[in-house]
Amino acid sequence: MVDGILCFNCKNHMYSNDMEENLNVCKICGQHFKLDINTRIKNIFDTESVKYFDTEMYCNNPLNFPTYSKKIDELRKELKSNSAVVTGYGTINANPVYFAIMDYRFLMGSMGIVEGEKITRVIERATENNEAIVIFTGSGGVRIQEGTIAVYQMSKVATAIKKHNDKGLLFISVITDPTFGGVTASIATLGDIIIAEPNANIGFAGRRVIEQTIRQQLSKEFQTSEFMINHGFIDCIIDRRDLRNSLAYILKFHKNDLNRVDLKYPKMQKYDQNLSYKSSHDKLTPWQKVKAARKLERIRLKDYINMLITGFIELKGDRKFKDDKAFICGIGYLKDLPITIVGTARGRNIKDNIDRNFGSAHPEGYRKALRLMKQAEKFNRPILCFIDTPGAACDVEAEERGQGEAIARCLMEISSIRVPIITIIHGEGGSGGALAISNGDYVYMLENATYSVISPEAGAAIIHRDSKKAEEIAAHLKLTASDILNFGIIDCILPEPTDKEESRNKFIKDMKETIYIKFLELMSYDKSDLINNRHFKIRSIGNIETNRNEGLQQIAAEKIKE
Ligand SMILES: [Zn+2]
């Protein structure tokens, strides 16, 4: 007999030793095979940190289901385990976390009464002790032999998750192959952050059931991790071999204490003065600025993220329909500050631009942005928004999925999100599609960025029935940064760097320092002052006589006096 297995994906042979070393991942093609629970625990948690809970609880046969008791007895003996889930507490690279791991070997990891009870108890323990929880799912669904009581375990765990959530605690869901039915419909999809292993099968109804119902063969990709991430239900797919470090990073990221911040307002003012040109930001005509804002070589969101943020993790999906690539959202550090980043994104080349719909988002993009901004609020994390979009997507699909509703929802919810928001308009600010995520506590705009109700071309076509008059209309639309500053919509104009690397580096360095200090300032205010001021700012637009920042400035002045 030959030692090892044949990878069904790439047809290469792998020796048992290699498989073990590689955590059951094919060395050649990266195919992830199922991993037994003991190896999983050994791989994820620090040695000797793990404590187990409720190990004695075992499944009985509540419905007297034929042959079920016998099957349970056999499995208990064979697997030396009393149920299809192991729960406990441990540390991952010294970061404490409660955990539950489902054991696929035990009746397909199905969730019966004991499994539901054990998972609920460990979530309750995490809630009581104000700690995060990570749950690895791998389950065929609810256990048929335990009937309706087993179905109700879904409500039980979901309710425990709700209470954990309402205390502002972190739940990471790690979906492994396969996760289906009542486990998908309760535990797996409720994580603050949902990670899937590559090529896991994930769904509610099983593939065969669907195929029989619709009498069609489904594609190979259907119900895979990759399918789920494209449809907006998973934040990220992480290779099993990187999982330990990724989990440790995410746990640590959420442990930051943001209450350490002092008011550094005077320092901030100095930075603003350095950055703001008072006299020279009108070197280009409005039409030249329109062109400059659209230039392909301009610094784009991806570049800003690369240059400003360390340890960025992109979080995807609206959890409803799709991951819209016209938005890039995620978490990372601005210097030592954990923040959430949300922004519309254009590409650098044609392919990337097509992928990102040229920065024009569909409703799912706005829903993803709002989801992650609400998540930032839950974890008391400031938000940095980047705007560069010709406008919201304008097509049949956008209308079918409620473009108007998605933008309106952003405007309403973001107005009262209880964490500081800084907005940077760095390219095109295309009307409502830009406005949706524009209402920051402090708004910067680049010297050559534009912000307008409509593109000059479209404006000319509507007003003059002649799109060639775009240049003329551009001047009338008052879309330059200095116009927008005069309207009281933005707070500060940032000078443009030249195309030279040196100039760009200085620009990024100054920007990093500026927004960092601005965040520290905004974080020093009471939450209610912050929100009141945001409401006041929005309320004042259209009345340019009003000094819209009076509220916060007064509070700051008083704080300095103290
Ligand atoms: Zn392979």
Residues whose N, C-alpha, C, O or C-beta is under 5 A from the ligand:
A	BS01	ZN	C7 N9 C10 K11 C26 I28 C29 G30 Q31
